[in-house]
Amino acid sequence: MLTSKNEFCSHTKNVLISEAEIQQAVRSCAEDISKEYEGKPLLIVGILKGSFVFLSDLIKRITIPCELAFMAASSYYDGTTSSGEVRISLDISRDISEYHVVIVEDIIDTGRTLSEISRILKGRDPLSLKVVTLLDKPERREVRFDADRALFTIPDRFVVGYGLDYSECYRNLPYIAEYCE
């Protein structure tokens, strides 16, 4: 547990993506989603917990009607490396077959989590399914998976901020920074 602001800041270095850069990319993504799905039934599926900051900013800028649902899945358990096992702890209970579904994720790392979530949701026959991720880290890919849209591609570093955490801390940073122990 972190006990002071100095300790909080001492564990981050190298701001990789500034708050301003993030907000500009989010605005652009929301504009594109609004154009693509205008007049269509749209369901945005946020993957908890990491996507919640990105998701919040994104849906505030989408200018068309959309519905919101959540799933929770993870392969990280209080560490900086993936366990390799994807665990779905919250699932969507509604029928998605009459929606265009956009999955919103914070980061694609190994690809396991999004690959599994996409497989599950495709099996429920949505009208279409796309994945939007804030961050893509292709160097770490263990399974073949690509987002339909990645706002930023980053190097193989463990990052925190803007919803991403290390052991539940740092989600509240308004930028993306490299975590260092």
C-alpha positions in Angstrom: 0.0 0.0 0.0 1.3 3.4 -0.9 1.3 5.9 1.9 2.5 9.2 0.5 2.4 11.3 -2.7 6.2 11.0 -3.0 6.1 7.3 -2.8 3.3 7.4 -5.4 5.3 9.4 -7.8 8.5 7.6 -7.2 7.1 4.4 -8.8 6.4 6.1 -12.2 8.8 7.4 -14.8 8.7 8.3 -18.4 5.3 9.7 -19.2 4.6 7.9 -22.4 1.3 9.5 -23.4 0.2 12.9 -22.1 -3.3 13.8 -20.9 -3.7 16.1 -23.9 -2.6 13.4 -26.4 -5.1 10.9 -24.8 -8.0 13.4 -24.9 -7.4 14.2 -28.6 -7.3 10.5 -29.6 -10.5 9.8 -27.5 -12.3 12.7 -29.3 -11.3 11.4 -32.7 -12.3 7.8 -31.8 -15.7 9.0 -30.5 -16.3 11.0 -33.7 -15.6 7.9 -35.9 -17.8 5.7 -33.8 -20.6 8.3 -34.0 -20.3 8.4 -37.8 -20.0 4.6 -38.3 -23.0 3.6 -36.1 -25.4 6.5 -36.8 -28.9 5.1 -37.0 -27.8 1.7 -35.8 -28.4 -0.1 -32.5 -25.1 0.3 -30.6 -24.0 -1.5 -27.5 -20.7 -0.4 -26.0 -19.1 -3.2 -23.8 -16.5 -1.9 -21.3 -14.0 -4.4 -19.9 -13.6 -3.7 -16.2 -11.7 -2.4 -14.4 -9.0 -0.9 -16.6 -11.2 0.5 -19.3 -13.5 2.6 -17.0 -11.6 5.9 -17.4 -11.2 5.6 -21.2 -14.8 4.3 -21.5 -16.2 7.2 -19.5 -14.4 9.8 -21.6 -15.3 8.0 -24.8 -19.0 7.7 -24.3 -19.4 11.3 -23.2 -18.1 12.2 -26.7 -20.2 9.8 -28.7 -23.0 11.8 -30.2 -25.5 9.1 -31.1 -27.7 6.9 -28.8 -25.8 3.9 -27.4 -26.3 1.4 -24.6 -23.7 0.3 -22.2 -22.8 -3.0 -20.7 -19.8 -4.3 -18.7 -17.7 -7.4 -18.5 -14.9 -8.1 -16.1 -12.0 -10.3 -17.1 -8.4 -10.6 -16.2 -5.3 -12.5 -16.6 -3.3 -10.3 -14.2 -3.6 -10.9 -10.5 -1.6 -8.4 -8.3 1.5 -8.5 -10.6 3.1 -7.2 -13.7 3.0 -10.4 -15.8 0.0 -12.3 -17.2 -0.9 -15.5 -15.5 -1.9 -16.9 -18.9 -5.4 -17.9 -17.6 -8.3 -15.6 -18.5 -11.0 -15.4 -15.8 -14.4 -13.9 -16.7 -15.8 -12.6 -13.4 -18.7 -10.5 -14.8 -20.6 -11.3 -17.9 -23.3 -9.6 -19.9 -26.8 -11.0 -19.1 -28.7 -9.5 -22.1 -29.2 -10.7 -25.6 -26.8 -8.9 -27.9 -28.0 -10.3 -31.2 -29.8 -7.1 -32.2 -26.8 -4.8 -31.5 -23.7 -3.7 -33.2 -21.2 -4.3 -30.3 -18.0 -2.3 -29.7 -15.8 -3.7 -27.0 -13.8 -1.0 -25.2 -10.6 -2.2 -23.5 -7.6 -0.4 -21.8 -4.8 -2.5 -23.3 -4.1 -5.5 -25.4 -1.0 -7.2 -24.2 -0.7 -11.0 -24.6 -4.1 -10.9 -26.5 -5.5 -13.7 -24.4 -8.2 -11.7 -22.6 -9.6 -9.9 -25.7 -9.4 -13.1 -27.8 -11.5 -15.0 -25.2 -14.0 -12.1 -24.8 -14.4 -11.7 -28.5 -14.9 -15.4 -29.0 -17.6 -15.5 -26.3 -19.4 -12.4 -27.7 -19.2 -13.5 -31.4 -20.9 -16.7 -30.3 -23.9 -14.6 -29.2 -24.4 -13.4 -32.8 -24.2 -9.6 -32.6 -24.9 -7.7 -35.8 -21.2 -6.8 -35.8 -18.4 -6.8 -33.3 -15.4 -4.5 -33.1 -12.7 -3.9 -30.6 -11.4 -0.5 -29.6 -8.4 -0.4 -27.3 -6.6 2.6 -25.7 -3.2 0.9 -25.8 -1.7 -1.9 -28.0 1.5 -3.7 -27.0 2.1 -6.0 -30.0 5.6 -7.1 -28.8 3.9 -9.1 -26.0 1.3 -10.9 -28.1 1.0 -14.6 -27.3 -2.1 -15.3 -29.3 -3.0 -13.8 -32.6 -5.4 -10.9 -32.0 -5.6 -7.4 -33.4 -8.0 -4.6 -32.3 -10.1 -2.9 -35.0 -8.8 0.4 -33.5 -5.9 1.1 -31.2 -5.5 4.7 -30.1 -1.8 4.2 -29.2 0.9 1.5 -29.8 3.4 1.3 -27.0 6.7 -0.6 -26.4 6.9 -3.6 -24.1 6.8 -1.7 -20.8 4.5 -2.1 -17.8 2.4 1.0 -17.8 0.0 2.7 -15.4 -2.4 5.6 -15.4 -5.7 6.5 -17.1 -7.4 3.4 -15.6 -4.4 1.0 -15.8 -3.1 -0.1 -12.5 -0.4 -1.9 -10.6 -2.0 -3.8 -7.7 -5.0 -1.5 -7.9 -3.0 1.7 -7.6 -2.3 4.5 -10.2 -5.6 4.2 -12.1 -6.2 7.9 -11.3 -3.2 9.3 -13.1 -4.5 11.4 -16.1 -1.7 10.2 -18.3 0.1 6.9 -19.2 3.5 6.4 -17.5 5.9 3.6 -17.2 5.8 1.8 -13.8 9.0 1.1 -12.0 9.5 -0.7 -8.7 
